Amino acid sequence: MRFLSGSFHRGKISPAFKSSGVAIAALVLVAVAASAQDANNAPPPPEPPPPPVTFQNTIPSAQLAFISGYAGKPTKELVKDKQFRAIMKQVTPNTEYHYGHDLPLSEARDVMFDGSTLPVDVREDRYVMVSGDRGPMMHGRGFMWIDLKEGIVLGGVYFRPTNGEPTPTLAIYSRQLKDTTLSMTQLPLAFAQDLSGFVQAESLRVVSPRYFIPSNGKKYVLMHDEDYCDHPADEPAPPQDRCQALNEEAAEADLNAADFMAQTHNAANATAWMLSPGTLAWLDVRNQSCGAGPGFAVCRVTMTRRRVHMLASQQR
């Protein structure tokens, strides 16, 4: 048998074969390194969806039935009703809130509704949205959402703070909430739909830092866990660059809000804020792990949401 140049010869490996082996080994190492890089840039697996929130001390539907009679009437008429004022008092946490200055949350709520001519909206004979025209300053807006069947009542205050905290800001409040960690999809879907309608009607920002104030009167991050790229099967998909940008903007808003709450110990009237050194260091790690540019937005969103969950779980 004849041997070709560079093949085996008398049990020894020729120089040509050695060279070829080194080249193959180098290619294998390059492939492994590339695979490892791809693994580093791949987004972590998504978290499982959280369970729906359990509301406490819901109001019997019979006590809410009178509200339907105000459908289409100005909000200012409903908020003067003694029965409705008793409901607002029942569900509004007793805490100090910062709206331009420190004041009871109940006062911040009332100034948002004061003189409002917006009609009381009753949808499907069940879901009620009571909206304030505008607060006296900082583009303030307020609402109260009621599920007449389940007896759930959630209030909301939106404004643009000028005290250094993340802005604009939306705070959902209710004594029916007991949790200290909460994501948007844990709240009723009908509430999310009506909140979206409120944001559109008032020309508010789609994404902003969001909080919730439960019965203990403290303020916590209401985490964005919606997927802005999601869409019904019978509707076209939204532009991927736009929806992914919203997902990333929402994750960054949650990070800022969680960092703010961590620094201010969840005070509902907290003021002033800047990113903590720990969060700044984590941002460097995240950006190095995921890479820069729009192509790695999913990785950044997933890592940021996990960071927010970690910060939120430490706040009580």
N, C-alpha and C positions, 0 to 999 in steps of 0.2 A: 504494500500500500504506500502510495506517495503522500507526503505531507505538504500542505501549502505553507507559504511563508507566513510566519506569525502564529503557527499552530504548535501543538505539542511536539517535542523532539527529545527522545531518550529520557523521558520522565521529568524534564525540566520545562518551565514556562518561559516562552520566548519573550523578548522585550516588547514586541508588538502586542502580544496578548495582555501583558501587564498594563500597557498604555490603555488598551481598550477597556480593561477591567476598572481602571481608575476613572475613566470617563463615565462608565455606566454608574459607578458608585456616586460620582458627583451629580449625575442627573437625578439619581434617587434622592439624594440629600436636598436638591433644589425642589423636587416635587413634594417632599415631606414638609419643607419649610413653607412652600406655597400653600399647602393644605392647612398647615397650622395658622398661617396668616388669615386664610379664608374663615377658619373656625373662630379666630379672634374677632373678625368683623361680622360674623353671623349674629343676628339678634338673639338674645336669650329667649327661651320658650315663654309664651305669655302666661300670666298668672290666671288661675281658675276664677270664674266670676264669683263675686261675693254674694251672700244670701240677701234677700230683701230685708229692709229694716222693719223692726217690730215697733209699732207706735203704741205709746202708753196713754192711758186715760182718754181714749177717744170719746167723742161726744155723741150721745144718742141722736139718731137721725130726726126724731120728733122735735128735738130742741133746735134743729137747724132748718126745719121746713119753711119757716117764715121768710128765709132769705130769698127763696124762689120768687116771692112777690115783688122783689126789687129788680128783677131782670129788666135790663134796658134803662133803668132809672139812673140818675147821676150818683156817683159814689158818695158825694157829700150827704145825700139823704140817708143812705144806709148807715154810714158811720155815726150818725146822730141817734140811731135807734138804740134804745137802752139794752135790748136783748143782744144786739150785735156788739155793743161796747163791752158787755159782760163776757162775751166769747173772746174778744180780743184780749181782755185782761186775763182770762183764764189760760190762754195759750202763750202769752208773751213772757219770756224769762225776766226775772227781776234782776237786772244787771245794768251797770254803767256802760254806755256806748260812746264812741268818739265820732261825732258828726260835726266837724268844725270846732267843737269843744265838747267836753264831757257832759253828758246828760243821760237820764234814764232811757233805756231802749224804748220804753213805751212813748216817751216824748218824741224821739226820733221817728217812730212809727206814725204818730199823729200828725206831725208837720208834713209828712209826705202825702197824707190824705186830705189835709186841710183845704176845703173849697174845691175839691176835684170835681169836674163836670164829666169825667169819663164815665161811660155807662157800665153798670154792673153786667158782666158777661156770664151767662149760665149756659153751659154746653151739655147737650144730651140729658137735660133735666137732672144733672148730677154734679158736674164740675163747675165751680164758681171762681171767677177771677175778679177781684176787687182791686182797682188800680188808682194810684195817685197821679195827678197831672204832673207835678214836679215839686221837689223840695225847694226851700228858700235859697239854697246855695249849692255849689259844687255839683251841678247837674243831678241833683238828687231825684230818685224815683223810688216808689214803694208799691207793694202789692200784698194781698192776702189771698191765698188759694184754699178752697174748701172742697172736700169730697163729701157731698151731702149724704151719701149712702153709708160710707165707712166711718164718718165722723172725724176725718183727718183735717187738720188746719195747719198750714204752713205760711209764715210771713216772710217778707223779703225786703231788704233795703239795698239800693244801688246808688253809689256816688263816686266822685273822683277826689280822693283824699289829696291834701297838699301838705301833709305832716311828715312825709318821707316814707310812708309805707307803700307797698306795691299798689298800683293804681291802673285803671279803675277797679272798684271792689264790689262784690255782691255777697251779702250775708243772708243766709236763710236761718230763720229762727222758729222755735216752737218748744213749749214745755212737754210736748208729746214725744220728743226725741230724748233718749237717754244715752245713746252711744257717744263715744269720743273719737271713733274713727268711722268715716262714712265716705262712700263714693256715690257719684251721681246716679248710676244705674241701680242703686239700692233703693232709691226713692221711687214712688209710683210713676209708671210710664206716662200716665195722663198729666201728672205734674210737669214732667220734663217737656211734654208737648206744649202745654200752656205757657211754661216759662220761655220756651223758644219763641212762641207767638208774641209774648210780652217784649222780649228783646228786639224782635223785628219791628213791632209796632212803635216802640220808643226809640228806634234807631240806635240801640246800644251796641257795644262791642260784642261780637260773637264769643270771643275767648277773653277771659279776664280772671284774676285771682278770685276764688270763691271760698266762702267759709260757711260754717253753720254754728249756731248757738243753741245748745240743748238746754235741758232744765237746770243744769248746774250753773248757767250764766257765763261759762267760759266760751272762748271762740276757737274753733278747730278748722283745719283745711277740709273743704268739701272737694274731694279729688275728682278730676276729670278722668273717667274711664270709658267715655264714649269713643267710638272709632269714627272719625269724620269721613273716612273713606267708605264706610258701610253704606249700603243702599238697598232698597227693595229689589227683589228679583225681576220685577217687571218695569224697572226704571233704569236708565243708563247710568253707568258709573260716573262719579264726579271726576274732574281733572285730577290726576294723581298728584301732580306737583302742588296743587292748591290744598287738597285735603291732607296730604302728608305734612304740609307746612302748618296747617291748623293743629294737627296732632302734636307736632313738636312745640308749637307755641303754647298749647295747653299744658304739656308736661313741664315746660319752663315756668309757666305761671304757678303751677302747683309747687314746684321746687322753691320758688321765691316765697310763696305763702307759708310753706312748711318751715322754712328757715326763719321767717319773721316770727311765727308763732313759737318756735323753739327758743328764740332769743327773748321773747317778751312773756314767756310762761302762760301763753293762751289767755292773756287779759283781753276782754272784749273792747276795752278803751285804750289799747296799746297804741303808741306813737313812735315814730322814727325807726329806721331800719337800714341795714346794709348787709350784704352777704357775709356770713361768718367765714373765718379762715378755713374751717373744716370743709365747708361747702365749696369754697374756691379750689381747695386742693382736690376734692372729689371731681370737680368739673374737668380738671386736667387729666385725671385718670380716665374718666369717661371718654373724653375726646381722643385720647391716645388709644383706648381700647376699640372704639368704634370707627375712628377715622373722621375726617371732615368731609363736607360736601353733602348735597341732597341725597346721594346714593346710599348714605349710611344713616338716614333719618330714623328708620325703624329701630335700629340698634340704639340710637340715642334716646328715643322715646321710651323704649322698654326699660333701659337702665335707669332713666330718670324717674319713671313711675315706681320702680322698685326702691329707689332712694327715698322718694316721698313717702311710700308706705312705711319704710323703716323709721323715718323721722316722726311720722304721725303716730305710729304705734308706741313711741316713747313719751307721748304727751297725754297727760291725764288731768 
